[in-house]
Amino acid sequence: MADRVTIQDIADELGVSRNTVSKAINNTGILAEATREKVLKKAIEMGYKQFSYMSIPGPGADAAPASQTARKEIALFTSRFIGSSHFASTMLDRFQRELSMQGYSFTMHRLQDHEAAALRLPASYDKDRTAGIVCIEMFDRDYCSMLTSLGTPLLFVDSPVYARTEPLKADHLYMDNQSNIQSLVREMIRRGKKRIGFIGDISYCQSFFERFMGYQNAMYLSGLECPAQYLITGNRDGARTPGFEAYRDYISEKIRQMDRLPDVFLCANDFIAMDTLMVFRKLGISVPRDVYLCGFDDAPESRVIAPSLTTVHIHSQIMGSSAVQLLLSRIQEPSLNFRTVHTETSLIYRESTGD
């Protein structure tokens, strides 16, 4: 067999089709759970590239020393509720399943405001059982810095903005926040929509900042400016989180100050786009007749709202697998250089851009 294991190699070993193996590894299509687990187990056993950091426990694995078996818990820290509309809910499903195949349990800890302010670990967290920590939507930089000092393998899925500071000393996982924003800007310009604005608090998180940079770079490379009146990149004084009525009021205030609407507004995520759509309706502005609108994340709501939103789809299952790779390889080899990974995204055109 060739040194590099392929999907066809795995299919030949199991006596199944190449398509079956592809579905199991990429978690696409319909496949019996028993078949999927059999394929993944064989892929790990053969050292397929996507699972090369994993190993199948051999005979006698139960006899491992207690010091090795005690730390078999992966702790999730988050500062918000992760509902079904959030891309992370699908990502975590894949993340948890792959962890369980390696014998790891998974606990979730929602950080309370008073715990964050005191730089205190959640009461439910047990450091003696924890092999690694994954942080999702943890944007308090002081708290995140405290976590890096624990010495526990740590992965941030998105992070605080580090444009003016040093990156946190940990591994980072993001979706590709720029390529498809740039593709959309170029397409809008091709359609003659050259006045393009951006809505989203760019100090909120690194992903929002990267999406803004993708927009700016595309405009700059096309020889176009980004007029300040078309950039709604802040929030109310003292507000830490975009969204809710106060943020809609802030957007409305900024829109009212414009002498003229741009042709297109890019929004930092779908929920900001939906907030903007609500503001437009109150102001008598029609999408897409008066202005085009684009979000990011491909939340379920983006498909059913009227008009449906042009957006950027996050491949959450791939993010889940990538999170497992990053965290388990860090657990296995703590001395690795810190890594930043961006996973593929896909641009989806819908009614809000006249498609």
Rosetta blueprint (number, residue, H / E / L):
1 M L
2 A L
3 D L
4 R L
5 V L
6 T L
7 I H
8 Q H
9 D H
10 I H
11 A H
12 D H
13 E H
14 L H
15 G L
16 V L
17 S L
18 R H
19 N H
20 T H
21 V H
22 S H
23 K H
24 A H
25 I H
26 N H
27 N L
28 T L
29 G L
30 I L
31 L L
32 A L
33 E H
34 A H
35 T H
36 R H
37 E H
38 K H
39 V H
40 L H
41 K H
42 K H
43 A H
44 I H
45 E H
46 M H
47 G L
48 Y L
49 K H
50 Q H
51 F H
52 S L
53 Y L
54 M L
55 S L
56 I L
57 P L
58 G L
59 P L
60 G L
61 A H
62 D H
63 A H
64 A L
65 P L
66 A H
67 S H
68 Q H
69 T H
70 A L
71 R L
72 K L
73 E E
74 I E
75 A E
76 L E
77 F E
78 T E
79 S L
80 R L
81 F L
82 I L
83 G L
84 S L
85 S L
86 H L
87 F H
88 A H
89 S H
90 T H
91 M H
92 L H
93 D H
94 R H
95 F H
96 Q H
97 R H
98 E H
99 L H
100 S H
101 M H
102 Q L
103 G L
104 Y L
105 S E
106 F E
107 T E
108 M E
109 H E
110 R E
111 L L
112 Q L
113 D H
114 H H
115 E H
116 A H
117 A H
118 A L
119 L L
120 R L
121 L L
122 P L
123 A L
124 S L
125 Y L
126 D L
127 K L
128 D L
129 R L
130 T E
131 A E
132 G E
133 I E
134 V E
135 C E
136 I E
137 E L
138 M L
139 F L
140 D L
141 R H
142 D H
143 Y H
144 C H
145 S H
146 M H
147 L H
148 T H
149 S L
150 L L
151 G L
152 T L
153 P L
154 L E
155 L E
156 F E
157 V E
158 D L
159 S L
160 P L
161 V L
162 Y L
163 A L
164 R L
165 T L
166 E L
167 P L
168 L L
169 K L
170 A L
171 D E
172 H E
173 L E
174 Y E
175 M E
176 D L
177 N L
178 Q L
179 S H
180 N H
181 I H
182 Q H
183 S H
184 L H
185 V H
186 R H
187 E H
188 M H
189 I H
190 R H
191 R L
192 G L
193 K L
194 K L
195 R L
196 I E
197 G E
198 F E
199 I E
200 G L
201 D L
202 I L
203 S L
204 Y L
205 C L
206 Q H
207 S H
208 F H
209 F H
210 E H
211 R H
212 F H
213 M H
214 G H
215 Y H
216 Q H
217 N H
218 A H
219 M H
220 Y H
221 L H
222 S L
223 G L
224 L L
225 E L
226 C L
227 P L
228 A H
229 Q H
230 Y H
231 L E
232 I E
233 T L
234 G L
235 N L
236 R L
237 D L
238 G L
239 A L
240 R L
241 T L
242 P L
243 G L
244 F H
245 E H
246 A H
247 Y H
248 R H
249 D H
250 Y H
251 I H
252 S H
253 E H
254 K H
255 I H
256 R H
257 Q L
258 M L
259 D L
260 R L
261 L L
262 P L
263 D L
264 V E
265 F E
266 L E
267 C E
268 A L
269 N L
270 D H
271 F H
272 I H
273 A H
274 M H
275 D H
276 T H
277 L H
278 M H
279 V H
280 F H
281 R H
282 K H
283 L H
284 G L
285 I L
286 S L
287 V L
288 P L
289 R L
290 D L
291 V L
292 Y E
293 L E
294 C E
295 G L
296 F L
297 D E
298 D L
299 A L
300 P H
301 E H
302 S H
303 R H
304 V H
305 I L
306 A L
307 P L
308 S L
309 L L
310 T E
311 T E
312 V E
313 H E
314 I E
315 H L
316 S H
317 Q H
318 I H
319 M H
320 G H
321 S H
322 S H
323 A H
324 V H
325 Q H
326 L H
327 L H
328 L H
329 S H
330 R H
331 I H
332 Q H
333 E L
334 P L
335 S L
336 L L
337 N L
338 F L
339 R L
340 T E
341 V E
342 H E
343 T E
344 E L
345 T E
346 S E
347 L E
348 I E
349 Y L
350 R L
351 E H
352 S H
353 T H
354 G L
355 D L
